[in-house]
Amino acid sequence: MRKLWLSVIITGGYVLFQPSFVLAQAGGHTPMGGQTPSTFPGDNPNSTIGTNNTIGTQDDSTQAKVDDKRFVKDATMAALTEIEVGKLAEQKASSDSVKQFAQSTVGDQTKLTTQLKQIADNEKVNVPDSLDSKQQSHVDKLAKLSGPEFDHAFLKDLTKKQEQDVHDFQLEAQNGSDANVKAFAGKALPTLQQHLDTAKNLSKEEKTREK
């Protein structure tokens, strides 16, 4: 009887002094402090991690559906708009580096437009050959500015447009169903990314000069 009571006391003491994580594994006990263990994306088989390391249900860059014909139309309008905005900057920009960038943008977007129209003809897609009223109104507003104010507005506007360009072309290159359109988007991406990087760098230089 004495051995039995001794065994019970030893066993009870062993359980009493077990680390909290052992008890939690054995019976779902919450660790000290009332905090529940952290969970990670891998703990949930239904969760995914996007390219920006955030948890979500889908990765937009690999899951979004793409309308190839709509892409060709939108890309053509975007290129036409950037050509007109670039021509303005060639004339009105106060910074030589901004003027040179605008000239480069106009040249590349003109080539892009030619290629898009060729694709449109082959794929029987009707694309615009001039700006719509919304885009023309935007260009007209920008034309009213001058000097550093114009430079700032131009770079801000072009950065926004080119971020959208890169996003749209990436989606088409990854998820497009038309092989010709998909290949075109993939080949154009490096140039568009270079435009975006240059616009961002020029914006930083402009802010540095203002300080």
C-alpha positions as CSV (number, residue, x, y, z in Angstrom):
1,M,0.0,0.0,0.0
2,R,2.8,2.3,0.8
3,K,4.4,1.6,-2.6
4,L,1.2,2.3,-4.3
5,W,0.8,5.8,-2.7
6,L,4.4,6.6,-3.4
7,S,3.8,5.8,-7.1
8,V,0.7,8.0,-7.3
9,I,2.6,10.9,-5.7
10,I,5.6,10.6,-8.1
11,T,3.2,10.4,-11.1
12,G,1.2,13.4,-10.0
13,G,4.4,15.5,-9.5
14,Y,5.6,14.5,-13.0
15,V,2.4,15.7,-14.6
16,L,2.4,18.9,-12.5
17,F,5.8,20.0,-13.6
18,Q,5.5,19.1,-17.3
19,P,6.3,22.1,-19.7
20,S,3.1,23.8,-21.0
21,F,3.8,22.8,-24.6
22,V,3.8,19.1,-23.7
23,L,0.5,19.4,-21.9
24,A,-0.9,21.4,-24.9
25,Q,0.1,18.5,-27.2
26,A,-1.4,16.0,-24.9
27,G,-4.8,17.7,-24.2
28,G,-5.0,21.0,-26.1
29,H,-3.9,23.0,-23.0
30,T,-3.3,26.7,-23.7
31,P,0.3,27.8,-22.9
32,M,1.0,30.1,-20.0
33,G,-0.1,33.7,-20.4
34,G,-3.4,32.7,-22.1
35,Q,-1.9,33.0,-25.6
36,T,-2.6,30.5,-28.3
37,P,0.2,29.2,-30.6
38,S,0.9,31.3,-33.7
39,T,-0.4,29.8,-37.0
40,F,1.4,30.0,-40.3
41,P,0.2,29.7,-43.9
42,G,1.5,26.2,-44.1
43,D,-0.7,25.1,-41.2
44,N,-3.8,25.7,-43.2
45,P,-4.0,23.6,-46.4
46,N,-6.5,26.0,-47.9
47,S,-4.3,29.1,-47.6
48,T,-1.8,30.4,-50.2
49,I,1.0,32.9,-50.1
50,G,1.0,35.5,-52.9
51,T,4.1,36.9,-54.5
52,N,4.2,39.7,-52.0
53,N,4.3,37.3,-49.1
54,T,0.8,38.0,-48.0
55,I,-1.8,35.4,-47.2
56,G,-4.7,35.2,-49.6
57,T,-6.9,32.8,-51.4
58,Q,-5.4,33.3,-54.9
59,D,-2.3,34.9,-56.5
60,D,-3.6,37.5,-58.8
61,S,-0.7,37.2,-61.2
62,T,-1.2,33.5,-61.8
63,Q,-5.0,33.1,-61.4
64,A,-6.6,36.1,-63.0
65,K,-8.5,35.4,-66.3
66,V,-7.4,37.4,-69.3
67,D,-9.5,38.5,-72.2
68,D,-6.9,38.6,-75.1
69,K,-9.0,40.9,-77.3
70,R,-9.7,43.3,-74.5
71,F,-6.0,43.4,-73.7
72,V,-5.1,44.3,-77.2
73,K,-7.7,47.1,-77.2
74,D,-6.6,48.5,-73.8
75,A,-2.9,48.2,-74.6
76,T,-3.4,50.2,-77.8
77,M,-5.3,53.0,-76.1
78,A,-2.7,53.1,-73.3
79,A,0.1,53.3,-75.9
80,L,-1.6,56.1,-77.9
81,T,-2.2,58.1,-74.7
82,E,1.5,57.7,-73.6
83,I,2.6,58.9,-77.0
84,E,0.6,62.1,-76.8
85,V,1.7,62.7,-73.2
86,G,5.2,62.1,-74.2
87,K,5.0,64.5,-77.1
88,L,3.8,67.2,-74.7
89,A,6.8,66.5,-72.4
90,E,9.2,66.8,-75.3
91,Q,8.0,70.4,-75.8
92,K,7.1,71.5,-72.3
93,A,9.4,69.7,-69.8
94,S,11.9,72.0,-68.0
95,S,14.3,69.2,-67.3
96,D,16.5,67.8,-70.1
97,S,16.5,64.3,-68.6
98,V,12.7,64.4,-68.5
99,K,12.6,65.5,-72.2
100,Q,15.0,62.7,-73.2
101,F,12.9,60.2,-71.3
102,A,9.8,61.5,-73.0
103,Q,11.4,61.1,-76.4
104,S,12.4,57.5,-75.6
105,T,8.9,56.7,-74.4
106,V,7.3,58.1,-77.6
107,G,9.6,56.1,-79.8
108,D,9.0,52.8,-77.9
109,Q,5.3,53.3,-77.6
110,T,5.1,54.1,-81.3
111,K,6.7,50.8,-82.1
112,L,4.4,49.1,-79.6
113,T,1.4,50.6,-81.3
114,T,2.5,49.4,-84.7
115,Q,2.9,45.8,-83.4
116,L,-0.4,45.9,-81.6
117,K,-2.2,47.0,-84.8
118,Q,-0.5,44.1,-86.7
119,I,-1.7,41.7,-84.1
120,A,-5.2,43.2,-84.1
121,D,-5.4,42.8,-87.9
122,N,-4.3,39.1,-87.6
123,E,-6.7,38.4,-84.8
124,K,-9.6,40.4,-86.2
125,V,-9.7,42.8,-83.3
126,N,-11.0,46.4,-83.7
127,V,-8.6,48.7,-81.9
128,P,-8.7,52.6,-81.5
129,D,-6.6,54.8,-83.8
130,S,-7.1,57.9,-81.7
131,L,-7.7,58.9,-78.1
132,D,-11.2,58.7,-76.6
133,S,-12.8,61.7,-75.0
134,K,-11.6,60.7,-71.5
135,Q,-8.0,60.3,-72.4
136,Q,-8.0,63.4,-74.6
137,S,-9.4,65.5,-71.7
138,H,-6.6,64.2,-69.5
139,V,-4.0,65.2,-72.0
140,D,-5.6,68.6,-72.4
141,K,-5.4,69.2,-68.6
142,L,-1.7,68.3,-68.6
143,A,-1.0,70.6,-71.5
144,K,-2.1,73.6,-69.4
145,L,0.9,73.1,-67.0
146,S,4.4,74.3,-67.5
147,G,7.9,74.3,-66.0
148,P,8.7,72.1,-62.9
149,E,4.9,71.8,-62.3
150,F,4.6,70.1,-65.6
151,D,7.6,67.8,-65.0
152,H,6.1,66.7,-61.6
153,A,2.6,66.0,-63.1
154,F,4.1,64.2,-66.1
155,L,6.3,61.9,-64.1
156,K,3.5,61.1,-61.6
157,D,1.0,60.4,-64.4
158,L,3.4,58.3,-66.5
159,T,4.5,56.3,-63.5
160,K,0.9,55.4,-62.7
161,K,0.2,54.5,-66.4
162,Q,3.3,52.4,-66.7
163,E,2.6,50.5,-63.5
164,Q,-0.7,49.6,-65.0
165,D,1.0,48.6,-68.3
166,V,3.5,46.3,-66.5
167,H,0.7,44.7,-64.5
168,D,-1.5,44.1,-67.6
169,F,1.3,42.8,-69.7
170,Q,2.4,40.4,-67.0
171,L,-1.1,39.0,-66.7
172,E,-1.3,38.5,-70.4
173,A,2.1,37.0,-70.6
174,Q,1.3,34.5,-67.9
175,N,-2.4,33.8,-68.4
176,G,-3.2,34.7,-72.0
177,S,-4.9,32.0,-74.2
178,D,-3.9,33.4,-77.6
179,A,-0.3,32.3,-78.2
180,N,0.5,35.3,-80.4
181,V,-0.8,37.9,-78.0
182,K,0.8,36.1,-75.1
183,A,4.2,36.0,-76.8
184,F,4.0,39.7,-77.7
185,A,3.2,40.7,-74.1
186,G,6.2,38.7,-72.8
187,K,8.6,40.3,-75.3
188,A,7.3,43.8,-74.6
189,L,7.6,43.5,-70.8
190,P,11.3,44.3,-70.4
191,T,10.9,47.6,-72.2
192,L,7.9,48.6,-70.2
193,Q,9.6,47.7,-66.9
194,Q,12.6,49.9,-68.0
195,H,10.2,52.8,-68.6
196,L,8.7,52.4,-65.2
197,D,12.1,52.2,-63.5
198,T,13.3,55.3,-65.3
199,A,10.1,57.2,-64.4
200,K,10.5,56.3,-60.7
201,N,14.2,57.3,-60.7
202,L,13.5,60.7,-62.3
203,S,10.7,61.3,-59.7
204,K,13.2,60.7,-56.9
205,E,15.7,63.1,-58.6
206,E,13.0,65.7,-58.9
207,K,12.1,65.4,-55.2
208,T,15.8,65.7,-54.3
209,R,16.1,69.0,-56.3
210,E,13.1,70.4,-54.5
211,K,14.7,69.9,-51.0
